[in-house]
């Protein structure tokens, strides 16, 4: 990218393969590259199975990346991590998981769950400082100090997700990976959680990698968007560029599937079908074509020319 700023996270040719059987390897993430800059929200969108969540888990090293380079705030976290880099990664990159109940220990109180990272990494000098940080973050995510004495099963889905967000943000991380963090919630609660995340970003200067398949929510929260399909980022650009000038047929098909609130317009909406095989597209043959400073499309020269003239 032709950007003078140094990215907070630089991902280059990241691959994450899983061996399914002796003869078969599934390529969940197949050579993707992108940058995330400090203070912004980068949205990663695509249908289920496109490799979005695997990307997030590879970045935070829940999976060992097969290949590629990950530079996080000047630290190379792609290979075998030494103790110093591992501590830096664990304290400065956090994840909000998709299922708020599955990722919270049912036997521990909420305040203990939130304080766990602070204790493991010895971030606070004493228990008073830990309690103060936990109380502050509970307040920021709209929960009371008293609610910290309850167990996860005593909360609603939206409140549990707030606990997950509090657990991530109490570490004051530089980057938060939000993996489909609102998809399990009611629509009204989704808006509350996303608004809260935006407010916290303004207040704390947090950077988000926002993984989702709900494009309307991604449009609302993201500064830039990467569109992912079958392990490849097929198009990336600012939110305006992706929504107003989509080039790749897969991006167009995703945008055409967004329902419109106006019933008259909704009646006339035509959902486009995208069939990679039918169109003869091979992502491995394509390379990145630059349309503007931030807008890139994965295509061969012929495909790019064809799509630009459509």
Beta strands, then each sheet from edge to edge (+ up, - down):
strand 1: 9-19
strand 2: 25-36
strand 3: 41-45
strand 4: 67-72
strand 5: 75-76
strand 6: 93-96
strand 7: 175-179
strand 8: 207-212
strand 9: 224-229
strand 10: 232-238
strand 11: 287-290
strand 12: 296-299
sheet 1: 2+ 1- 4+ 5-
sheet 2: 6+ 7+ 8+ 3+ 9+ 10- 12+ 11-
end
